[in-house]
Amino acid sequence: MNQDTYQFQLIQQELIQKLQSFSIANGQYPDKNLNVIIDAIALLPLLKGQNIAIEQNPNLLPRIYWQNKEQNKTLASFGAIEKLDHIPKATNDELYIGGLAFQQQGEQWPDFPATLFIRPLIVFQVLQQAPQKEYKVIFQFNGRNAVQDSINTLKSLNIPQPLISFSPQLFKRQDTPTKEQWADLVELAIEYKALLPKVVLSRQTEICFETPIDSWDMMALWQQANPNSFHYLLQFSNQRSFISCSPERLFLRQHQQITTEALAGTINRGRNQREDELLLQSLLNDKKIDRENHIVQEFIIANLKQLKAQVTCLPTHVMQLQNVQHLCVPIKAQLTKDTQDSHLLHKLHPTPAVGGIPKLPALQFINDNEPYNRGWYAGAVGCISEHESDFSVAIRSALISKNCIKLFAGAGIVTGSIAEQEWQELDNKIQTILTILGTH
């Protein structure tokens, strides 16, 4: 038995003992959580280790991985004690993870309805608290789920499995819309400029291989390539996983303070430092990009003010990722005490950075003209608790199903947009994952 296996089994045994003691003190159906500090454990290998265990114990689903943009909070969860088709209002020590689809019209993806939030059964949590990390397990209880269920789920966990690189085999690629259809769509959007100053059009790129893709390996590789982003993977069934490495925050709420951002306007990274700096300056000075970002700012500010929030914009900066850089304006707001996460989600999602402006005509244009269903791509995915909620805009995302992966990317279309250049921007946005997949 190797050291990692032995270490994991020790953690398992300790957690079972803690649950048994908790049950003696609080009964078989507690109405409060149990938190246990544990030794260090790698979360993605732990999640990957359950690939086979899930076939014997479907209660290990959903499997969820979530890491915030600052990388100081990471969660891995198994199972669910509640599944909700609405946005929860968390109280006491409740934790929910889930999200909203981009739009509610049309057929949704099978596992990803218009709204889905789950309260996980077991959560492994890592908090980066200087100078060290704190590892904790949270067992959630609501007075209706038994301690024995948590013990059984814990016992069924397999040992963590090492993450490996993706070895590409023969593949085929299909873009929806095609390049020709894209050019027609961009032209149509510009024709509507009087009604639609901006609409975000998108593309689905499906790549299929001869052998299955492991979602957890893919998450680890993408995370390494783009560290300054949200990283999350949601698996609600054995059939498919939704994965994202998104640079964009919808909002972070800490008590009644929120932080959000207008993230719109994209340009390449340079081949060297001098070219990179020139491109960065051109991003800051580009009038079309400035207009595009300003539209997003105005939308966020107006919607927060409708909630009677006090809003402040911070100075513009450039967010640099591996293959692209974005114009970003941070926005802070003080909320009234009766503002809930559901109010924020309904007001801010979807932003003009993924939909367009005005909101409803833009969504209608996308619904009528895009040749595929976005599902949770460009949706809102995050965690809700009483004192803090954090949501990401689900861009730079993909849907993995057995041996196929669907990649999603969008581009804001305004007066002056050129179809060829916007198509290239879509390629730039999926470049990181294409490189990981060995297809580019």
N, C-alpha and C positions, 0 to 999 in steps of 0.2 A: 504494500500500500504506500503510495507516494505521500509526501508531506501535505500537499494541497487537499488531497482526499481526506486525510486524517483530520486536518484543520476544519474542513467543512462538516465532517461528522460530529466533531466536538461542538461546533456552533449549533448544529441540529439538536443534539442531545440537551444542551443547555436551554435552548428555546422551548423544547417540550416540557422540561422540568418547570420552567417559569410559568408556562401556560397551565400546568396541572396545579401549581400553587395558587395561581390567579383564580382558577375555577373554584378551589376550596374556599377562598375568601369572598368571591363575588357571585358564586352560583354558576350553573351551566350556561345561562343566557345573560351575560353581563350587558350593561348599557353604557359602558365606558371602555376606552381603548387601553391596551397594554403596550407600553414602550419598553424595549430592552436594548441596552448598549451592548454591542458585540465587537469581536475582533474584526480586523480588515477583511473585506471580501470583494472580489471584482464582480461588478454587477452584470456587464454584458456576457461574460462567460457563464455566469449563473443562469441567465435567461436562456442562453443557447443550450445549456445542459438539459433543458426540459423538452427539447424537440421530440424525443421519443416518449418521455414520461406522459406527455399530453394525450397520447393515444390510449394509455391506460386510465388516465385521470383527467377528464375534460374540465374538472373544477379548477385546474391550473390556468384556465383561460378566463378572462382576457389576460394576456401578457403585455405589460406596458413598460417602456423605458422613457424617461423624461430627464433632460438636463437643461437647466436654464442658461441664458446667454452669457452670464458672468462665470459659469462653471463652478459656482459655489454651492449648488444644490443638485443632487442627482437621485432619481428614484427608480426602483425596479419593483413592479407589483405583479401579484398573482391573484387570480380569482376576483369575485365581486360579491359583496353582500347586498348591494342595491344597484339597479340599472334604471336610469331615469331618461324620459324623453323630453325633459325640460331642464332649464338652467337652475341648479340648486342654490339655496341660500344656506350656506354652511354655518353651523353653530357649534360652540364648545370645541371639541377636538376632531370634528369631522373633516375628512379630506376627500375631495372628488377629483377625478381626472377625466377629461373628455373633450368634446368640441362640437362645433356647428359646421354643417356643409356650407359651401360657397353660396349656393342658392337653393331654395326649396322647391322650385318648379322642376318638373321632369322626373324621370326615374333616377333614384339614387343608387349608389353602389350597394351591393347586397348586404355587406356587414356595416355600412356606414350611413345611417339614416340622417334625416335633417338635423336632429339634435340627439346626442347621446353622451351622458355622463355616468360614470360608474364610481361607486365607493369600493375601493379594493379590499379584499380580505386580508392580504398580507403585503406590507410595503417594506422593502429594504431601502434605507435612506442614507446617503452620504452627504454630510455638511462640511464644507471647507472652512473651518474656523481657525484662523491663524493662531499658533503656528502649526496646527495639525488638523487632520480630518477626523470627524466623529462618525462612526458607523452605528446605525440604529435599526432595529426592526419594530414596526408598528403593526400590531394586530388590531383590526378595527371591529368593534361590536356595536350593535344597535338594539339589543334586547330581544332580537329575533333569531340571531345566528348563534349556534352552539360553539363552545370552546373546542369540543371534540372535532368539529369540522376543520378548525384551524390546525389542530394536532395532526389529523389525517392528511391534510394538504401538505403540511411541513414534512411529514414522513415520506410522502410520495416524491419529494424533490430529489432529482438526481444530482450527482456532483457536477460542478462547473466544467465546461468544455473549452479547450483553447480556441481562440479566434484565429482564422487563417486568411491568407490573401485569396482573392478571386482569381481562378485560372480560366481565362476565356476559352470557350470552344466555338465551333461554328455558330454564327448568329445571323439573324435577319433583322432589318430595321424598317419600320413603317411610320411615316409622319402623317398626323391628322390635325389640321388640313395639310394637303400637299403644298409644295412651294407655289404652284400655279393658283391653287385655291386661296392661299394666303394673300397673294398679290391682289386678287379680286376682293377679298375681305377688307384689306387695308383701304383700297380705293372706295369701297362702299361706305366705310366708316368716315372717311374724309368728306364724302358727299353729304353726310349728315351733320357737318360741323356746326350749322346754325342751331341744331337741337342738342348736339353732343360735342361740347368743346374737347372732351377727352373720353376715349373708351379703351379699355385694356383688352386686347385680343391675345389668345393663348394657343398653344399647340401641345398635343400629346405625341410623344415619340415612344413607340413600343419596340423593345429589343428583346428578341427571344434567342435562347441558347439551347444546346443539346441536353444539358444537365441542369438540375434545379439550382436556384440561387439561395444562399442562406442569408436571411434578412439581418441577422445579428452580426455576421461578418461584414456585411455591406455597411451597416451602421457604424461599426468601429473604423472602417477605412475612410468613410465620408467625414467622420468626426475628426480624424487625424488631419485630413486635408483642409478642413475649414473649422478651426477651433473656435473662432469668435462668433458663434451662432448658437441658436437653440438646436438641440439634437433630440429627436423623439421617434419612437416606433410604437405603433398601436396594432396589436393583433387581437381581434375580437373572435376570430374563428381560425381553424387550421388552414383555411383555403388561401387567405391573403393577408398581407401586412401593409400598412401605410407608414411611410418613413419620410422624415424631413430633416433638413439641415438648413433651417431658415435664419437669415440675418435680421428678420423684421419682427419687432415687438408690437403687438396690438396695444397692450397696456400692462403695466405692473401696478397693482394696488397694494399699498401698505397702510392698513387702517383706512383713513379717508384721504390719503395723498396718492395721486397717480402720476406715473411717468409713461409717456407714449412718444411717438416720433412720426414725422412725415418723411418717409423713405421713398423717394421717386427720382428718377434720373440715373442713367447707367452709362458707363464708358468702360473700355477695356483696361486691363493692367498693361504696363509697358514691358518691353523686353529687357530693359535695364533701368537703373535708378533715374537717369536723366529723362528718358522717355516717359517713365511712370509719373514723374513730377510734372512734365508738360501736359500729359493727359489729365492729371488731377486739376491743374490750373484751368484747362479748357472746360472741364466739368463745372467748375465754379463760375466761369464766365459765359457759359452757353445760355443764351436767352430762352431757347426752346425748353431746355432742361429746367431752368429757373421757373418758367411758367408752369411746367408740369408739376414741380414740387410745391409751388405756391397753391395750386388747386387743392392738393392733399392737405396742406396746412390749414387752409380756410375751412375745409370740410370738418376737420377734427376740432378746430377751435369753436366753430358755430355749434356743433353737436354737443360739445362739453358745456358751452354756455346755456344751451337749452336745459341742461341738468343743473343750472345755477352754480356751476363750478367757477372758481377764480383761476384763470389760465395765464401761464407765462411761457413765452418761446425763448429758447436758449440759442446761442450763436450756431450758424450753419457749420457743419464739418463734413469731411469725406470719409465714408466707411469703406475700408479696403479689404476685399476678400481675395481668394486665390486667383481668380480669372477676371473679375470685374470689380469696379468701385462705384459706390452709390452716393448721391447727395442726400444728406441726412440733417434734419432739424429736430432736435429734442424738444419735447413739450412737457411741462409740468402743470398739474392742476390740483387745487384743494376742493374736495367734494363736500357736499352737504351731508349731514349724518344719515339721511334716509336714502342716499343713493346706493343701489345694490349692483352686484356684478351683472345681473340680467339687464339692467338699464344701460350699463356701459356697452355690453355686447350688442344689444339691439341698436344703439346709437352709432357705434363706431365700425361695426362689421356689416358688409365689407367696405373697406375704405376705397377712395378713388385710385389708390395705388394698385389695386387688383381688379376693380370694377370699372370705375369711370365717374364722370360728372355730367349732368345731374344723375344721382344714384339710380333711380328707378328706370329712366329711359336707357341708361347704360346697361343695366342688368337685363332689360327686355331685349336690347340689341344682341347681347351675348347669347341669351336664351334662344333667340330666333335664328341666329346666324352661325354660331360655332358648331362644327360638325361632330362634336362629342360632348359627353356630360362630365363636368369638372368634379362632381362629387365633393370630396373633402380638400381637393387641391384649391388653394386660395381661401380655404375656410379658416376658422379660428380654433386653435387647439391649446389647452392649458390646464392648470390646476386651480382649484378653488378651496380655500379654507376661510375661517372666520376673519382672521386678521390680515391675510395676504392672498392675493390671487394674481396669477401671471399667465398671460396669453400671448401666443405667437401667431403671426399670420403664416399659414401653411404654404409658403412658396418654397422653391428649391426642394420639391417633394416628389415622391415616387410611390407607385403601387406595385408591390411584388406579389406575383401569383405563380407558384411552382417555378417553371424555367423562364418566365417572362417578366420583364420590368417595364412599367410605363412611366416615363419621365415627363414632367410638366414644366412649362416656362411661358411667361407672358411678356408683352411689351405695350407700353402706353402709346396710343395713336392719337396724335393731335395734328393740327394744320402744319404742313411742312414735313410730316413723316414720310419716309421713303421705304417702300415694302422690302427691298433688297437689304437695306441696312437693318431694319427691324428683324428680319429673318436671321441675320447674322447675330443680332443681340440674343435671340432665342438660343442659338448654338453656343454662344459664349456662356450663357447661364447654366447650361447642362454639361459644359465642358469638364468640370471636375468629376462628375459621376461617370461620364463617358470614358475618361482616362482610367478610373478605377476598374471599369468594366473591360478595359483593354480593347475598346472598339473605335478609338480615335487616335 
